[in-house]
Amino acid sequence: MLEVIGGAILIAFGFFAIFISAGEGFSDPKTLVVILAGVLAIIVGSWLIISTLTLGIILRKIAGLIIGGIGLFLIFGFPDVPDYQPNDMSFAGIIIGFIMAIIGIYLILF
């Protein structure tokens, strides 16, 4: 957990250094050094955060996005056409959509 916090601090410092230096102008050589230090801080911070992730975590998050997306489609885009399906089928699709959306959100968050 400390790696993620340290990485977030480095990324924030890097963006802050680049933002402040860009406002000063690029004519001063010290400004270019600060910009390079900011870019280096962003790279190191990103590496710290990414290196703590495992393949299982990444696959779980992708599965959560896919299942949550299918669930949201079933909630909001499930066809409600009584010509070729009974009215109760739309309720079943919405309930299944809620279940899938909740599972997807759980996989994304935890």
N, C-alpha and C positions, 0 to 999 in steps of 0.2 A: 504494500500500500504506500510505503514511503517513496518508492520509485515513481509511482504515478503522481504523487504530490510534487516531488522534485521536478519531474518532467513538465508538469503544468506550470510551475514557477519559472522554469527556464524558457518555456514557450512564451509566457506572458512577458517576461523581461525582454526577450528577443523582439517581439512585436512592438513593445513600448520603445525600445532603443531605436528601431527603424522608424517608427512614427515621429519621434522627437527629432531624429537626425534629418529626416526628409523635410521637416519644417524649417530647418536651419539653412539648407542649401548644400550643394555638393562641391563647393569650391575649396573648402578647408580639408587638408589631408586627415585631420583628426576625426572629421565627420565620417570619412570613408572607413576608418578603423572601427568606429562605433557601429557602423552599418554591418561591416564584416563580422564583428563580435555578436551582433544581434542575429545575423543569419546562422552563425555557428551555434548560438544558444538554442535557436529554433530546431536545428538539425539534431543536436544532442538531446534536447527535451523530447522530440518526437521519437528518437531511437529508444530512449528510456521507457516511454509509454508502450511502444510497439513491442519491445523485447519482453515485456511482462505478459503479453497475450500468448496463449497457446492455440493450437489448431482447433481443439475442442471448443474453446470459448468462441472463436470466430465462426465455426460451423453452427454453434447453438444460436448465435445472434442472426446469422443468415437465415436459419430455419425459422426463427421467430419473426423475421421480416416477411418471409414468404407466407407463413401460416396466418399472421396478422393481416396481411394484404388480402388473402383469400377470404378471411373472416369479414373484413370491411366490405369486400365486394358482395358477399352474401347478405350483409346487413342492408347496404344501400342500393345495390344493383341487381338483386335477385329479381327475375321477371315475375311480375304479378299479372299474368294474363290468364283469365279464367277460361279462355277458349280451349286450351290444351292441357290444363292442369286444374285440380280442385283448389278452392280458396285456402284450404288448410295447408297446402303444400308451401305457400308463401310464408306462413307462420313457422313451419318446420325449417325452412331455409334461413329465416332470420334467427331462430334459436340456435341452429348449428353455427351460424355466422358469429353470434355473440360468444359461443363457446370457443370457437377458433380464434377470435380476436383476443379473448382473455388469455388463452394459452400462448398466443404470439407475444403479447405484452409481457407476460411472465418470463418467457424465454429471452426477450430483449433486456429486461431489467435485471434478472437474477442469473 
